[in-house]
Amino acid sequence: MTTELLHQGARLYARWLALQLALNHYEQIEIGLKEGNLPARLGVHVMETHNMYRSSIPENLVEETTYFKDALNEIVARGEKVF
């Protein structure tokens, strides 16, 4: 698999995981955005999701990129940079 495909796959998987997190914890996200405590409110769920990401993506991509964090900020935090 080429490096470009690995990066594309990592970005897509990060976005898919963030979307699943957003769908499964919609109410908590609403409250967390309103109260300004989104990372703390979703902490355990974000860690679990990040572990899923880490177990599926090559370690060097996890360490060298911000795909997971970017997906969380874009999808879960609706464009705010809170993660």
C-alpha positions in Angstrom: 0.0 0.0 0.0 1.4 3.4 -0.9 2.0 6.1 1.7 -0.7 8.3 0.1 -3.3 5.5 0.5 -2.2 4.9 4.1 -2.7 8.6 4.9 -6.0 8.7 3.1 -7.2 5.6 5.0 -6.1 7.0 8.4 -7.9 10.3 7.7 -11.1 8.5 6.7 -11.0 6.1 9.6 -10.4 9.1 12.0 -13.4 10.9 10.6 -15.6 7.7 10.7 -14.7 7.2 14.4 -15.4 10.9 15.2 -18.8 10.6 13.4 -19.7 7.5 15.4 -18.7 9.3 18.6 -20.9 12.3 17.6 -23.9 10.1 16.8 -23.6 8.0 20.0 -23.1 11.0 22.4 -25.0 13.8 20.8 -26.7 15.0 24.0 -23.4 15.1 25.9 -21.8 17.0 23.0 -24.5 19.6 23.1 -24.1 20.1 26.8 -20.3 20.1 26.6 -20.2 22.7 23.9 -22.7 24.9 25.8 -20.8 24.6 29.1 -17.3 24.7 27.5 -16.2 21.3 29.0 -16.5 19.0 26.0 -13.1 17.2 26.3 -13.8 16.5 30.0 -17.4 15.4 29.4 -16.4 12.9 26.6 -13.0 12.0 28.1 -13.5 8.2 28.5 -15.3 7.9 25.2 -12.6 9.8 23.3 -9.9 7.6 24.9 -11.7 4.4 23.9 -12.2 5.7 20.4 -8.5 6.8 20.2 -7.5 3.3 21.3 -9.5 1.9 18.4 -7.8 4.3 16.0 -4.3 3.4 17.4 -5.0 -0.3 17.1 -5.9 0.0 13.4 -3.5 2.6 12.0 0.3 2.2 11.7 2.0 3.7 14.7 4.1 6.2 12.7 0.9 7.7 11.2 -0.7 8.0 14.7 2.4 9.7 16.1 3.2 11.9 13.1 -0.2 13.2 12.2 -3.1 15.0 13.8 -5.9 13.2 11.8 -7.7 11.9 14.9 -7.6 15.3 16.7 -8.6 17.1 13.5 -11.6 14.9 13.0 -12.7 15.4 16.6 -12.4 19.1 16.3 -14.2 19.3 13.0 -17.0 16.7 13.6 -17.5 16.4 17.3 -16.6 20.0 18.3 -18.2 21.4 15.2 -15.1 23.3 14.0 -14.0 24.5 17.4 -10.4 23.6 18.4 -11.0 22.0 21.8 -9.2 18.7 21.4 
